[in-house]
């Protein structure tokens, strides 16, 4: 099955189910994924400088620590000057991709975001600008693109409509989320999507639906991580998702999407002390250190016990470089664009 997956980038639902539910294939699957990523990307690991610009959010997703209904969050938003300062220090540290991430905060109008993007683009023409700011009308995505944004990350979270409805309030729809992703592709962004592993009410069949949706979308980037519980959400009594299954899915994704950019996420590092290293060994090739001001990092808590909340950007960068090297890979100073097939 693993040879078939590597050669055809596809398996039947029954075969995927067997891979996901059996531990027999785990090490062989990991080795195949690592071998494939090395054949395409070598041992290079791309770094993205993450700027968490706001933890205000208009949405009330049941799993998220910065949901609108959580009154225990110390809310903040960064000014344009603070965001630009994060990029300045990041560029000096060798970052050539900046990721502006935040809740859906109406303070940041389309016009303000275009100003910010334009200034980053003018100041750092050698860098890629990635946005991870949720759902917007297509014309706003177009404006951001014209201002200089290159990439957009928007995880679909689950491709099953019924499951989506269990994770989100009624005013949010999977149909709109998917339409946003296809709009972004049509505009010309390098698009990233992904899903949580082990979220409440999720079945293995749901995970296979996620893989099928990604086959339809054909994203340049795929980000997954274990669902991690937050104490101040309606799901606070659900257990977190499985690190083992998440790592297995990273390997499956590498074999299904050989050229994709796949991050070893902060959620992996939160789930286990060496979780990001395990993610790289499973087929991931991107890490996303935090460039946000130290004073606000502890407040951008999508889940409990998030790592890297106290380190300076430079500390975070060099600490991660050592960790990546310990796993047998090397961080490189590059934009890290997806390799075209």
Sine and cosine of phi, psi and omega as CSV:
sin_phi,cos_phi,sin_psi,cos_psi,sin_omega,cos_omega
0.00,0.00,-0.64,0.77,-0.03,-1.00
-0.93,0.37,-0.64,0.77,0.07,-1.00
-0.89,0.46,-0.64,0.77,0.02,-1.00
-0.91,0.42,-0.68,0.73,0.00,-1.00
-0.89,0.46,-0.65,0.76,-0.02,-1.00
-0.93,0.38,-0.60,0.80,-0.08,-1.00
-1.00,0.09,-0.50,0.86,-0.08,-1.00
-0.93,-0.37,-0.16,0.99,-0.09,-1.00
0.84,0.54,0.49,0.87,-0.02,-1.00
-0.36,-0.93,0.44,-0.90,0.13,-0.99
-0.59,-0.81,0.27,-0.96,0.11,-0.99
-0.96,0.29,0.27,-0.96,0.05,-1.00
-0.85,0.52,-0.65,0.76,-0.03,-1.00
-0.91,0.42,-0.63,0.78,0.02,-1.00
-0.93,0.36,-0.66,0.75,0.05,-1.00
-0.89,0.46,-0.65,0.76,0.03,-1.00
-0.87,0.50,-0.68,0.73,-0.01,-1.00
-0.91,0.41,-0.68,0.74,0.03,-1.00
-0.87,0.49,-0.67,0.74,-0.08,-1.00
-0.96,0.28,-0.53,0.85,-0.13,-0.99
-0.99,-0.17,-0.14,0.99,0.02,-1.00
-0.94,-0.34,0.61,-0.79,0.05,-1.00
-1.00,-0.02,-0.04,1.00,-0.08,-1.00
-0.87,0.49,-0.58,0.81,-0.16,-0.99
-0.99,-0.11,0.01,1.00,-0.22,-0.97
-0.83,0.56,-0.79,0.61,-0.09,-1.00
-0.94,0.34,-0.64,0.77,0.04,-1.00
-0.90,0.44,-0.62,0.78,0.03,-1.00
-0.90,0.43,-0.71,0.70,0.00,-1.00
-0.88,0.47,-0.71,0.71,-0.01,-1.00
-0.89,0.46,-0.65,0.76,0.00,-1.00
-0.90,0.44,-0.66,0.76,-0.01,-1.00
-0.92,0.39,-0.69,0.73,-0.01,-1.00
-0.91,0.42,-0.65,0.76,0.03,-1.00
-0.88,0.47,-0.65,0.76,-0.02,-1.00
-0.93,0.36,-0.72,0.70,0.00,-1.00
-0.89,0.45,-0.59,0.81,0.05,-1.00
-0.92,0.40,-0.56,0.83,-0.01,-1.00
-0.94,0.34,-0.38,0.92,-0.03,-1.00
-0.97,-0.24,-0.76,0.65,-0.09,-1.00
-0.95,-0.32,0.03,1.00,-0.03,-1.00
0.89,0.46,-0.60,-0.80,0.02,-1.00
-0.98,-0.18,0.19,0.98,-0.05,-1.00
-0.96,0.29,0.67,-0.74,0.09,-1.00
-0.84,-0.54,0.80,-0.60,-0.03,-1.00
-1.00,-0.01,0.65,-0.76,0.03,-1.00
-0.95,-0.30,0.62,-0.78,0.08,-1.00
-0.87,-0.50,0.75,-0.66,0.02,-1.00
-1.00,0.04,0.93,-0.37,-0.11,-0.99
-1.00,0.03,0.82,-0.57,0.07,-1.00
-0.89,-0.47,0.95,-0.30,-0.05,-1.00
-1.00,0.02,1.00,-0.08,-0.25,-0.97
-0.99,0.17,-0.35,0.94,0.01,-1.00
-0.33,-0.94,0.61,-0.79,0.13,-0.99
-0.94,-0.35,0.28,0.96,0.22,-0.98
-0.98,0.18,0.60,-0.80,0.05,-1.00
-0.47,-0.88,0.70,-0.71,0.00,-1.00
-0.98,0.21,-0.27,0.96,-0.08,-1.00
-1.00,0.01,0.29,-0.96,-0.07,-1.00
-0.77,-0.63,0.68,0.73,-0.02,-1.00
-0.83,0.56,0.70,-0.71,-0.19,-0.98
-0.94,0.35,-0.31,0.95,-0.10,-1.00
-0.99,-0.17,-0.12,0.99,-0.24,-0.97
-0.98,-0.21,0.73,-0.69,-0.04,-1.00
-0.94,0.35,-0.37,0.93,0.02,-1.00
-0.98,-0.22,0.35,0.94,0.05,-1.00
-0.84,0.54,0.49,-0.87,-0.07,-1.00
-0.81,0.58,-0.60,0.80,-0.10,-1.00
-0.98,0.19,-0.07,1.00,0.00,-1.00
-1.00,0.09,0.95,-0.30,-0.05,-1.00
-1.00,0.06,-0.02,1.00,-0.02,-1.00
-1.00,-0.06,0.06,1.00,-0.02,-1.00
-1.00,0.07,0.70,-0.72,0.15,-0.99
-0.99,0.10,0.98,-0.18,-0.14,-0.99
-0.97,0.24,0.55,-0.84,0.05,-1.00
-0.50,-0.87,0.32,-0.95,0.23,-0.97
-0.54,-0.84,0.61,-0.79,-0.01,-1.00
-1.00,0.07,0.58,-0.81,0.10,-1.00
-0.98,0.21,0.23,-0.97,0.06,-1.00
-0.84,0.54,-0.68,0.73,-0.01,-1.00
-0.88,0.47,-0.64,0.77,0.01,-1.00
-0.92,0.39,-0.65,0.76,0.02,-1.00
-0.89,0.45,-0.70,0.71,0.01,-1.00
-0.91,0.42,-0.57,0.82,0.04,-1.00
-0.92,0.40,-0.62,0.79,0.07,-1.00
-0.86,0.50,-0.68,0.73,0.00,-1.00
-0.92,0.39,-0.62,0.78,0.01,-1.00
-0.87,0.49,-0.77,0.64,-0.01,-1.00
-0.92,0.40,-0.58,0.81,0.03,-1.00
-0.90,0.44,-0.68,0.73,0.00,-1.00
-0.89,0.45,-0.63,0.77,0.02,-1.00
-0.91,0.42,-0.47,0.88,0.00,-1.00
-1.00,0.04,-0.01,1.00,0.06,-1.00
0.98,-0.20,0.13,0.99,0.04,-1.00
-0.97,0.22,0.72,-0.70,0.04,-1.00
-0.83,-0.55,0.22,0.97,0.21,-0.98
-0.66,-0.76,0.77,-0.64,0.10,-0.99
-0.93,-0.35,0.70,-0.71,0.02,-1.00
-0.91,-0.41,0.93,-0.37,0.06,-1.00
-1.00,-0.02,0.93,-0.36,-0.09,-1.00
-0.84,-0.54,0.58,-0.81,0.06,-1.00
-0.10,-1.00,0.15,-0.99,0.14,-0.99
-0.93,0.36,0.18,-0.98,0.04,-1.00
-0.98,0.19,1.00,0.00,-0.14,-0.99
-0.95,-0.32,0.91,-0.42,-0.08,-1.00
-0.92,0.38,-0.22,0.98,0.08,-1.00
-0.84,0.54,-0.61,0.79,0.01,-1.00
-1.00,0.06,1.00,-0.02,0.04,-1.00
-0.93,0.36,0.25,-0.97,0.08,-1.00
-0.84,0.55,-0.65,0.76,-0.03,-1.00
-0.91,0.42,-0.69,0.72,0.00,-1.00
-0.91,0.42,-0.68,0.74,0.01,-1.00
-0.90,0.44,-0.62,0.78,0.05,-1.00
-0.89,0.46,-0.63,0.78,0.06,-1.00
-0.87,0.48,-0.73,0.68,-0.02,-1.00
-0.89,0.46,-0.74,0.68,-0.01,-1.00
-0.88,0.48,-0.69,0.72,-0.02,-1.00
-0.88,0.48,-0.64,0.77,-0.01,-1.00
-0.94,0.34,-0.62,0.79,0.07,-1.00
-0.90,0.43,-0.69,0.73,-0.01,-1.00
-0.88,0.47,-0.68,0.74,0.00,-1.00
-0.92,0.39,-0.62,0.78,-0.05,-1.00
-0.98,0.21,-0.48,0.88,-0.10,-0.99
-0.69,-0.72,0.94,0.35,-0.07,-1.00
-0.90,0.44,-0.30,0.96,-0.01,-1.00
-1.00,0.05,0.04,1.00,-0.10,-0.99
-0.95,-0.33,0.45,-0.89,0.17,-0.99
-1.00,-0.02,0.57,-0.82,0.05,-1.00
-0.90,-0.43,0.87,-0.49,0.02,-1.00
-0.94,-0.34,0.69,-0.72,0.08,-1.00
-0.94,-0.35,0.61,-0.79,0.12,-0.99
-0.64,-0.77,0.97,0.24,-0.19,-0.98
-0.79,-0.61,0.38,0.93,0.15,-0.99
0.99,0.13,-0.42,-0.91,-0.13,-0.99
-1.00,-0.02,0.75,-0.66,0.04,-1.00
-0.67,-0.74,0.37,-0.93,0.14,-0.99
-0.87,0.49,0.45,-0.89,-0.06,-1.00
-0.84,0.54,-0.61,0.79,-0.04,-1.00
-0.90,0.43,-0.51,0.86,0.07,-1.00
-0.95,0.31,-0.67,0.74,0.10,-1.00
-0.84,0.55,-0.65,0.76,0.02,-1.00
-0.89,0.45,-0.67,0.74,0.01,-1.00
-0.89,0.45,-0.68,0.74,0.02,-1.00
-0.89,0.45,-0.64,0.77,0.00,-1.00
-0.90,0.44,-0.70,0.71,0.00,-1.00
-0.93,0.37,-0.45,0.89,0.04,-1.00
-0.97,0.25,-0.31,0.95,0.07,-1.00
0.74,-0.67,0.01,1.00,0.04,-1.00
-0.95,0.31,0.61,-0.79,-0.04,-1.00
-0.95,-0.32,-0.56,0.83,-0.16,-0.99
-0.75,-0.66,0.40,-0.92,0.05,-1.00
-0.61,-0.79,0.77,-0.64,0.05,-1.00
-0.96,-0.29,0.83,-0.56,0.02,-1.00
-0.53,-0.85,0.99,-0.13,-0.03,-1.00
-0.95,0.32,0.70,-0.71,0.03,-1.00
-0.98,0.21,-0.32,0.95,0.07,-1.00
0.95,0.30,-0.69,0.72,0.14,-0.99
-0.33,-0.94,0.63,-0.77,-0.05,-1.00
-1.00,-0.08,0.03,1.00,-0.01,-1.00
-0.99,-0.16,0.83,-0.56,-0.10,-0.99
-0.87,0.49,-0.69,0.72,-0.01,-1.00
-0.90,0.44,-0.69,0.72,0.01,-1.00
-0.91,0.42,-0.66,0.76,0.04,-1.00
-0.84,0.55,-0.66,0.75,0.00,-1.00
-0.92,0.40,-0.39,0.92,0.05,-1.00
-0.99,0.14,-0.31,0.95,-0.03,-1.00
-0.99,-0.17,-0.29,0.96,-0.13,-0.99
-0.74,-0.67,0.45,-0.89,0.08,-1.00
-0.93,0.37,0.24,-0.97,-0.14,-0.99
-0.91,0.42,-0.37,0.93,-0.03,-1.00
-0.98,0.19,-0.07,1.00,0.05,-1.00
-0.95,-0.31,0.59,-0.81,-0.05,-1.00
-0.71,-0.71,0.62,-0.78,0.08,-1.00
-0.90,0.44,-0.58,0.82,0.01,-1.00
-0.85,0.53,-0.70,0.72,0.01,-1.00
-0.93,0.37,-0.64,0.77,0.02,-1.00
-0.86,0.50,-0.72,0.69,0.01,-1.00
-0.90,0.43,-0.65,0.76,0.00,-1.00
-0.88,0.47,-0.63,0.77,0.06,-1.00
-0.85,0.53,-0.69,0.73,-0.02,-1.00
-0.89,0.45,-0.67,0.74,0.01,-1.00
-0.95,0.32,-0.55,0.83,0.10,-1.00
-0.88,0.48,-0.70,0.71,0.00,-1.00
-0.88,0.48,-0.67,0.74,0.03,-1.00
-0.90,0.44,-0.67,0.74,-0.03,-1.00
-0.89,0.46,-0.59,0.81,0.00,-1.00
-0.93,0.38,-0.56,0.83,0.02,-1.00
0.83,-0.55,0.11,0.99,0.06,-1.00
-0.92,0.40,0.46,-0.89,0.36,-0.93
-0.98,0.20,0.91,-0.42,-0.18,-0.98
-0.98,-0.21,0.67,-0.74,0.10,-0.99
-0.87,-0.49,0.64,-0.77,0.10,-0.99
-0.68,-0.74,-0.15,-0.99,-0.02,-1.00
0.33,-0.94,-0.13,-0.99,-0.12,-0.99
-0.42,-0.91,0.30,-0.95,0.11,-0.99
-1.00,0.10,0.56,-0.83,0.02,-1.00
-0.95,-0.33,0.85,-0.53,0.02,-1.00
1.00,0.08,0.38,0.92,0.04,-1.00
-0.93,0.37,0.37,-0.93,-0.02,-1.00
-0.80,0.60,0.69,-0.73,0.06,-1.00
0.95,0.31,0.12,0.99,-0.03,-1.00
-0.98,0.18,0.65,-0.76,0.09,-1.00
-0.93,-0.37,0.23,-0.97,0.08,-1.00
-0.88,0.47,-0.57,0.82,0.05,-1.00
-0.88,0.48,-0.58,0.81,0.06,-1.00
-0.89,0.46,-0.66,0.75,0.02,-1.00
-0.89,0.46,-0.63,0.78,0.04,-1.00
-0.91,0.41,-0.60,0.80,0.09,-1.00
-0.88,0.47,-0.61,0.79,0.05,-1.00
-0.88,0.48,-0.69,0.72,0.02,-1.00
-0.90,0.44,-0.64,0.77,0.02,-1.00
-0.91,0.41,-0.64,0.77,0.04,-1.00
-0.90,0.43,-0.66,0.75,0.02,-1.00
-0.89,0.45,-0.57,0.82,0.09,-1.00
-0.89,0.46,-0.58,0.81,0.04,-1.00
-0.95,0.31,-0.67,0.74,-0.06,-1.00
-0.96,0.27,-0.60,0.80,-0.06,-1.00
0.82,0.57,0.86,0.50,-0.04,-1.00
-0.96,0.27,0.38,-0.92,0.09,-1.00
-0.98,0.18,-0.46,0.89,-0.05,-1.00
-0.75,-0.67,0.60,-0.80,0.02,-1.00
-0.71,-0.71,0.89,-0.45,0.00,-1.00
-0.91,-0.42,0.86,-0.51,0.08,-1.00
-0.78,-0.63,0.36,-0.93,0.07,-1.00
-0.32,-0.95,0.32,-0.95,0.06,-1.00
-0.93,0.38,0.63,-0.78,0.17,-0.99
-0.87,0.49,0.76,-0.65,0.02,-1.00
-0.85,-0.53,0.76,-0.65,-0.10,-1.00
-0.95,0.32,0.59,-0.81,0.15,-0.99
-0.87,-0.50,0.71,-0.71,-0.13,-0.99
-0.91,0.41,-0.39,0.92,-0.08,-1.00
-0.96,-0.27,0.59,0.81,0.07,-1.00
-0.81,-0.58,0.27,-0.96,0.05,-1.00
-0.90,0.45,-0.27,0.96,-0.02,-1.00
-0.99,-0.16,0.38,0.93,-0.14,-0.99
-0.91,0.41,-0.25,0.97,0.00,-1.00
-0.99,-0.16,-0.04,1.00,0.07,-1.00
-0.99,0.17,0.58,-0.82,0.03,-1.00
-0.98,0.17,0.40,-0.92,0.00,-1.00
-0.94,0.34,0.31,-0.95,-0.02,-1.00
-0.96,0.27,0.21,-0.98,-0.10,-1.00
-0.99,0.14,0.81,-0.59,0.11,-0.99
-0.90,0.43,-0.66,0.75,-0.04,-1.00
-0.87,0.50,-0.71,0.70,-0.01,-1.00
-0.94,0.35,-0.58,0.81,0.05,-1.00
-0.88,0.48,-0.71,0.71,0.02,-1.00
-0.90,0.44,-0.63,0.78,0.04,-1.00
-0.89,0.46,-0.66,0.75,0.01,-1.00
-0.93,0.37,-0.56,0.83,0.09,-1.00
-0.87,0.50,-0.68,0.73,0.02,-1.00
-0.91,0.42,-0.67,0.74,0.04,-1.00
-0.89,0.46,-0.68,0.73,0.01,-1.00
-0.89,0.45,-0.64,0.77,0.03,-1.00
-0.88,0.48,-0.65,0.76,-0.02,-1.00
-0.96,0.28,-0.53,0.85,0.03,-1.00
-0.98,0.20,-0.54,0.84,-0.06,-1.00
-0.78,-0.63,0.97,0.25,-0.16,-0.99
-0.83,0.56,-0.54,0.84,-0.11,-0.99
-0.99,-0.13,-0.01,1.00,-0.08,-1.00
-0.92,0.40,0.49,-0.87,0.18,-0.98
-1.00,0.01,0.88,-0.47,-0.11,-0.99
-0.83,-0.55,0.90,-0.43,-0.03,-1.00
-0.99,0.16,0.56,-0.83,0.28,-0.96
-1.00,0.04,0.98,-0.18,-0.27,-0.96
-0.98,0.21,0.31,-0.95,0.10,-0.99
-0.85,0.52,-0.56,0.83,0.02,-1.00
-0.87,0.49,-0.60,0.80,0.07,-1.00
-0.89,0.46,-0.69,0.73,0.01,-1.00
-0.93,0.37,-0.43,0.90,0.06,-1.00
-0.98,0.21,-0.57,0.82,-0.02,-1.00
-0.94,0.34,-0.50,0.87,0.00,-1.00
-0.45,-0.89,0.56,-0.83,-0.04,-1.00
-0.82,0.58,-0.57,0.82,0.02,-1.00
-0.94,-0.34,0.47,0.88,-0.10,-1.00
-0.88,0.47,-0.64,0.77,0.00,-1.00
-0.93,0.37,-0.63,0.78,0.07,-1.00
-0.88,0.47,-0.66,0.75,0.05,-1.00
-0.89,0.46,-0.60,0.80,0.04,-1.00
-0.89,0.46,-0.67,0.74,0.05,-1.00
-0.89,0.45,-0.68,0.74,0.01,-1.00
-0.92,0.40,-0.39,0.92,0.00,-1.00
-1.00,0.05,-0.11,0.99,0.04,-1.00
0.79,-0.61,-0.05,1.00,0.02,-1.00
-0.97,0.26,0.37,-0.93,-0.03,-1.00
-0.58,-0.81,0.35,0.94,0.00,-1.00
-0.64,-0.77,0.61,-0.79,0.19,-0.98
-0.76,-0.65,0.44,-0.90,-0.13,-0.99
-0.78,-0.63,0.99,0.17,0.07,-1.00
-0.90,0.43,0.36,-0.93,-0.10,-0.99
-1.00,-0.06,0.82,-0.57,0.09,-1.00
-0.98,-0.21,-0.03,1.00,-0.04,-1.00
-0.88,0.47,0.47,-0.88,0.09,-1.00
-0.82,0.57,0.68,-0.73,-0.06,-1.00
-0.82,0.57,-0.57,0.82,-0.09,-1.00
-0.88,0.47,-0.36,0.93,-0.06,-1.00
-0.94,-0.34,-0.16,0.99,-0.13,-0.99
-0.86,0.50,-0.63,0.78,-0.04,-1.00
-0.93,0.38,-0.27,0.96,-0.05,-1.00
-1.00,-0.04,-0.22,0.98,0.04,-1.00
-1.00,-0.05,0.96,0.30,-0.13,-0.99
-0.94,-0.35,1.00,-0.03,0.08,-1.00
-0.94,0.33,-0.42,0.91,0.00,-1.00
-0.52,-0.86,0.21,-0.98,-0.06,-1.00
-0.96,0.27,0.47,-0.89,0.15,-0.99
0.90,0.44,0.50,0.87,0.01,-1.00
-0.86,0.51,0.69,-0.73,0.00,-1.00
-0.99,0.14,0.14,-0.99,0.09,-1.00
0.85,0.52,0.69,0.72,0.02,-1.00
-0.99,-0.12,-0.17,0.98,-0.09,-1.00
-0.84,-0.54,-0.10,0.99,-0.09,-1.00
-0.99,0.11,0.57,-0.82,0.18,-0.98
-0.92,0.39,0.37,-0.93,-0.03,-1.00
-0.83,0.56,-0.69,0.72,-0.03,-1.00
-0.90,0.43,-0.70,0.72,0.04,-1.00
-0.85,0.53,-0.73,0.68,-0.04,-1.00
-0.87,0.49,-0.69,0.72,-0.02,-1.00
-0.89,0.46,-0.76,0.65,-0.10,-1.00
-0.97,0.23,-0.53,0.85,0.10,-1.00
-0.88,0.47,-0.71,0.71,-0.01,-1.00
-0.92,0.39,-0.58,0.82,0.04,-1.00
-0.87,0.50,-0.67,0.74,0.03,-1.00
-0.92,0.40,-0.65,0.76,0.01,-1.00
-0.90,0.44,-0.69,0.72,0.00,-1.00
-0.89,0.46,-0.67,0.74,0.02,-1.00
-0.89,0.45,-0.59,0.81,-0.01,-1.00
-0.91,0.42,-0.39,0.92,0.02,-1.00
-1.00,-0.02,-0.05,1.00,0.06,-1.00
0.99,-0.14,0.33,0.95,-0.02,-1.00
-0.80,-0.60,0.08,-1.00,0.00,-1.00
-0.67,-0.74,0.69,-0.72,0.09,-1.00
-0.97,0.24,0.69,-0.72,0.01,-1.00
-0.86,-0.51,0.48,-0.88,0.09,-1.00
-1.00,0.03,0.98,-0.17,-0.03,-1.00
-0.28,-0.96,0.37,-0.93,0.10,-0.99
-0.89,0.46,-0.55,0.83,0.01,-1.00
0.93,0.37,0.78,0.63,0.05,-1.00
-0.96,0.28,0.42,-0.91,0.04,-1.00
-0.91,0.42,0.66,-0.75,0.08,-1.00
-0.98,0.21,0.79,-0.61,-0.01,-1.00
-0.95,0.30,0.62,-0.78,0.03,-1.00
-0.96,0.28,0.00,0.00,0.00,0.00
